[in-house]
Structures are given as structure tokens and as C-alpha cells.
Amino acid sequence: MRVLFASYVPHLPESTGGYQTTVDALARRLQTRGHEVLVLAGRARPGQAIVLQERQKERFAVLPFDGLSYPLARADEPVEALPGILAGWRPDIVSLALGGGAQAAMTVLCLRAGIPVMQTIHNVDPRDVTTVFPDNPLLGQLANSDFTARRMQSLFGIDLPVLPPLIDPATCVLAPEECGQGKSVLLVNPSLSKGVDTFFRLAAARPDLHFLTIESWTVSNEWRAVLHNRAAELGNVEVLGPAHDMRPVYRRARLLLMPSIWEESWGKAATEAQLNGIPVIAARRGALPETIGPGGLTVPIDEGLGPWLEALGRLADDAAFYEEAARAALAHANRSDCSSRVIGDRFIALLEERIAIARRAAAVTEGAG
């Protein structure tokens, strides 16, 4: 089976985020099962070397890139590069993340070329999921959480299979002797939508605790200055630059804070933290309650700072309660239905099922003709 992952999102190592690391983990899982993989991605910065070559004899030359185990093509406009890759590389199926007009255009191009598509819905913002395609045997869809599936059922009356993000423990889990040594309250991605203001307010209210945050790859110089200035005023906040490897960061963390005001459709940092036995305090919003389960505490986002301080105090000041939460976090993250092997194999099965459905439909059409 030949699988093309296509999106406008810049890929590793140019940019690191939940989508990129999930695609990378799925791609490597496919390869271990003997399947071929190609990733088509956008570019974060114009002028970088483009691996995607000019079209020659109906084919594209796609070369290995940046030490990844699979070939990667980057393009300023992936939707313009897609037709040539479909014609030249000839994937059996294309995996797309539903979101916005560009991804919808990619879906249309694949369907017109007669190539099956598996859309992963990992964003419930109505501006990104309003493009709903009619029933088509070439098109399959899956949701990344029960929350996302419920939202799609509510919005469009469709029932989707649920497949959580694949997280490779080898990329984020510490050695057993390194777990449980951290001292800091960690926030990943100090942006307004991720609740950075709550993070700073908690740091001001608890000067006895150390707070740590790590920037995203897209932070502007202006916002970085704001973060560092606020951290300097408080004295107990440390701001780190973005990193490809999160293990040194999790090594320093005792708690993960996720006061997100955005409706998270999963919460990958929460799962990574829990795989290291780190409890999570998160907003009672979106998919975060199901992501965290018993391995932490959830807090309402509309009742001020008080509930956040109470949750932080329970985990920071009560050693017995913390140890219980840490054990629950580790058990929840390692439950069998969310193992990397189970998720990877189920993804492959869903792709194979969609290809089979498309081929049966094509055979019926040909027979009727």
C-alpha cells in the first residue's frame, strides 16, 4: 500500500507540533508494516531548498529529506504540487487533515483523480470543518477523540470512528529512573489560546513554586519579548525556546498545566506528560477531560482563578494525593486501547478498508457501464 500524507503544515524538522509528530509516528508505523509512505508538506520560510522537483515526464522526483525514514516533499503551495504527485507517485490512498479551504481543495483533487482519501478531523472550529463532502465511496473520515466525534455528529449528523493521535513513546518518554524528579509547573506553548495568562497569574499567586514554559516554533519576536518581560517581573518563571526533543523539558516537570480556552480536540502534551507519570491540571473544556481521565484534575474556565489555585494546591502541597495522581496518570496513558501499536494498526486497517470499499464501488460502476 502506498500512502501519501498531504497538508499545508510545515513538517519535521522545520516545524514540530502535534500534527507533525503524529504524521511522523504513523508514517514510521506504516513502514514497519511494509508499506510505502510519502509526505507532502508546506514550507514555513520561503527560499528554503525544495525537495520537490519540476515535473518531468509525468513524474516528480521526491528525495529523502532531513534524515527522516521516508521521503518528504515541501512546496510553497502544496495544492499546486499535489496533482503531479498523484500522477507520478500514484498513491493508493491519501491521508488529509480536514481544515480550511486548502485542505478541501486537496480532497477535491484526489477524488477527481479517483484516489481514495482518509480525512482526519482534529479541529472543531466551525471555520475549518464547514466543508462537508457528500457520501462518496472514495472518502473516509475519522475523528481524533470522542469529543470531536460528538461535535461532528451534532453539527452534521455523521458518525465517525475515533482514532486517538499516535504517540511514539520512544520520542517523549524518559528512562524510569528519570521520572518523578521534576520540580516545575509546566505550560507548553505560552499563547493566549493556551491560557498563558492563567499560567502567569498562578505564578504570581504561588511564588514558592517554579513555573516553566516552552515556546512554540511560530512565536513572534514581539510576543517573545512580552513573555520574557512578564517572567522577569515575577522571578519564578522560566521561558524556554522551542525544542524538537521534549524529554529534557518533561524531566524538569512535576505538573503539566493546560488552562486552554481553545476547544482542544485531544491534548497531546497531556498524554506525553502522563506517559512520564506527570499529572495534569487542565481546563474542563473540549477533549481535555477525556484525554486526562483520572490522571489529574480539570477546572472550569469561567469561575476565576480560585479553582485553579485550589487544584494546584492539592497537587503541589499534598504529597500523598500527588503520588496517587501520578500513578493514575501513568496507568491512563498506558491503557491498551491507546497504545502506539494498537492505534497504528487500526489506522492501517481503516486505510485498507477504505481502499477496498473504493475498489468495490469502482467494479460495480464498471459492471453497470
N, C-alpha and C positions, 0 to 999 in steps of 0.2 A: 504494500500500500504506500502510495506517495501522498504526503500530507504537506500542504502549504499553509503556514500561519501568516496572515496578512493584516497589517494595520498601519495607521499613520503615526503610531507611537514610536519614538526612537528606541532602539534595542540596546542590550548589553554590548560592550561595557560603556557605551556612550551615555546611557541613562539607566538607572537602576530604580525599580519600583515594583509594586505588587504584580502588575500585569506582566512586566518583562521577566521577572523571576519565575512566574507561573508558566509562561510560554517556554522558557528555557528548561524547566523541570519536565514539562510534558514532552518537549522535543527529545530530550535525552531518554525518557522512558520509552518513547516510540522507537528510538534507535536500538535500545537494548532488546526490543522485541523483533528486530529485523526489518523495520520499516524505514523508508527514506523521508527526510524532512528538509524543508527549505523555509526560511523566514524572510518575509518582505517587510521592511520597516521604514519609517520616516527618518529624517535626519534632523538633529537638534540645531546644528550650526551649518549654515551654507558654506560651501568652499571646501568641505572635507572630501577626502578621496572617496569616490563612488565605486563600489564593487560591481554594481550593475552596469554592464557594458552596453554599447549600442547594439541595436538589433541587427543580426547578421544571419541571413538565410533562415528566417523564421525562428531563430533561436536566440536566447540570451546566454551569455557567458556569466555564470554565477560562481564565485570563488569562495573558498573558506576565508573567514574574517575574524581577526582579533582573538585567535586561539579557541574559538568555540568548536564544539564537536560536530556541528552541522553548518552547511553553507548559509550565508546571510547576504541579502541584497538590500542596500539602502537607496532611497530615492527622495528627492525633494517633493515629488508628487507621486506617491505610491499608486494612486488610482490610474495614473497615466502609464505607469510601468506594468501594471497588472495584466493587461491583455497580452503583451508579449510573453510574459512568464507563463500564462495559461497555455498559450500556443506552443511555446518552446519546451517548457519543462513538463507540461501535461500532468498536473496533479490528479489523483483520484478523488480528492476532496479538499476543500479549503476551509480552514478554521478562522472565523472572524469574530471580533468583539462588537456587539451591536452598540452603536453610539454615534449619533450625528449623521449629517448628510454624506460625508465622505465614505463612511463605512457602509451606508446604504447603497451608495453608488457602486462600491466594490461587490456587494451582494448581487446587484443587478447584472453586472458584467459577468460574474460567474454563472448565474442562472441562464443568461443568454448564450453562454458558451456550452451549456449543457453539463456543467460540472457541479456536483453536489456541494452544499455549504452546510457547515455546522456553526450556528451563531451562539456565542456565549454571552449571556446578559448579566453584566456585573455592575450596572449603574441604573438606578431607578429614577433619575432625574427625568421628568416628562419631556424636556427638550431633547433628550438623547434617545428616548425609546418610543417616540411618536410615529416613527416609520415602521408600520406593521405590514408584513407581506402576506398576501393571501396564501391559502393552503397550496403547497407545491411539493411533490414527492422528492424534489431535489433539495428541499430546505428543511433542516432540523434545527431545533433550538434547545438550549438548556440554561438553567439558572444556577448561579453560584451559591445560593443559600435558600433556605425555606422562606425567609423574608422576601427575597427577590421573587420567588415563585408566587407567593401570595399577592404581591403587588401586581405582577403581570396578570394574574387571574382577576384581580379587582379591576384593573384598567382595561383589559382586552378580552377577558373571558377565556384565556388559554391556560391549559395545564402543562407545565413543563417539568421534565426530570431535573433533579437537583444534583449537582456535582460540585462539591467544595473545591477551592483552589488547591492545587497540588503543591505541597511544600516539601522540598527535599531536606531532610534533617541534616544531611552532610554539609549543607551550606549555612546553617544557622545554629546548630546545637553544639553546646560546649561539652568538653570532656566531663564525666561525672564529678571528678574532684574539683572542677572549676565552678560548678553550680552552687548557688546559695552563698556566694562570697560578696555579692554586690551590696552597696550602701545607698545608692541613689534612687530617686524617684524620676523615672524616665518618661519623656514625651518624644515620640517620633514625628518629625515634620511639624515644626512650630509655626503653623499658619493659623489664620483666623478661623477657617472652617474646621480645623482640628482642635480648636479650643485652647489656643495658646494663652488667651487672656486669663482663663481659669487657672492654667498652669502657673502663671506669674502671681496671681492673687493668692494661690495656695502657698507658693514660696514665700511671699511676704508674711503670711499668717503663721508659717512654721519655719522660722529662721534657724531652728535647731536641726533641720533636715537639709540634705544636699539634693539639689534638683539638677537634672541633666537633660539636655535636648540635643537632637541631631537634625541638622538642616536637610531639606530635600535638595535634589540636583537642580531644581529650577528657581531657587531663591534669588531674588534680585539684590543688587548691592545696597539699594535703599532699605529694603526690609531687613537685610543682614545688619545694617547699622542700627536699626530700631531694636532688634533682638539683643545685640551686644550692649547697647546703652542701658536697656532695662535690666539686663543681667548684672551689669556693673553697679547699678544703683542698689540692687538687693544684696549682692555679695555672696549669696549661697546658691547661685545659678551658674551653670557652665554650659556654653554653647559650642557644640562640635560641628565641624564641616561635614558634608556628605561623605559616605563611605560605601564601597562595594561590599565589604565584609562586615556584617553586623555583630559578629561574635564578640569582638572586643568591647562593643557597647553593651551587649547583654551581660557580659562578665561583670560590668560595673553596676548593673541594675538590681535593685531589691524589689521594686514595684514598677509596673507599667501603668501610666496614666493615659486614658483615652477620653477626654471630655469633648468629643467631637459634636459639633452642631450639624454637621453634614450627615445625611442618612447613609451611613456606611452599609454596603451590601455584604460585607464579610468582616474584615478587620484582621488582615494578615499579620500585622505586628503582634496582635494579641495571641494568635496561635504560636508564632515563633517564640514569644516570651514564655508561654506556658510550656512549650517543649523543653524549656530550660528550668522549669519549676518556679517561674516568676508569676505571682498573682497579678491580676489586672483590676484596676478601678476604671469603669467606663460609663459613658452616658447610656441611659436607658432609652435607646433610640436605634432605629434601623435593625440591622442584623447583629449588633453587638451583644445583646443578651444571649442569643443562641450560640454565638462564637465563643463567649466566655464561659457559659454554663456555670457550674459550681466553683470554677477556679478563680473567684474574685468577687467583686461587688459592683452592682450597677446603681447609678444615681440619676434621679430625674433632672432634666436640664432646665426646668422652669421654676425652681424653688430656691434660687440664690446659691451662695457659697456654702451655707451651713451644712447641707447633706454631703457635700464634697469633703469638707473638713472632718465631719463625723466618720466617713468611710476611710479617709486617710488615717485618722487617729486609731481606728480599730486595727488596721493592718500594720501601722508603724509602731504602735505602743503596746500591743498585746501579742507577746511572743508566741503564746500557745495558739491563738487564733491565726496568726501568720503562718505557722507551720502547718496547720490544718488546711489553710487555703493553698499553700504551696503544693502540698500533696495532691489536693483536688485538681489544681491546675495541670500538674504533670499527667495525672490519670485522664483528665478530659482531653488533653491534646493528643494523647496516645491511644484513644479509643480506636477499635479495629476498623470501623467504617470510615474513618478519616485518615487511615494510613496512606502513605505515598504509593505503596504498591496497589492497594485497592482502588484508589482514585485514578491512578494511571491506567490500570487495566480496564476500569469501567469506561474511561474516556475512549480508549481504543475500541471497545465493544460498541459504543454509541456511534463512532465513526463508521465502523464496518457495517452496522445495521443500516445507517443512512445510505451508504453506497449500495447495499443490497436492495433497499426499497426503490432507489432511483433506477437501478438496472431492471427490476421487475416492471416498473412503470414504463420504461422505455421499450421493453419487449412487448408489452400489451399494446402500446401505441403503434409499434411497427407491425404487429399482427393485424391490428384493425385497419392499417393502411393497405 
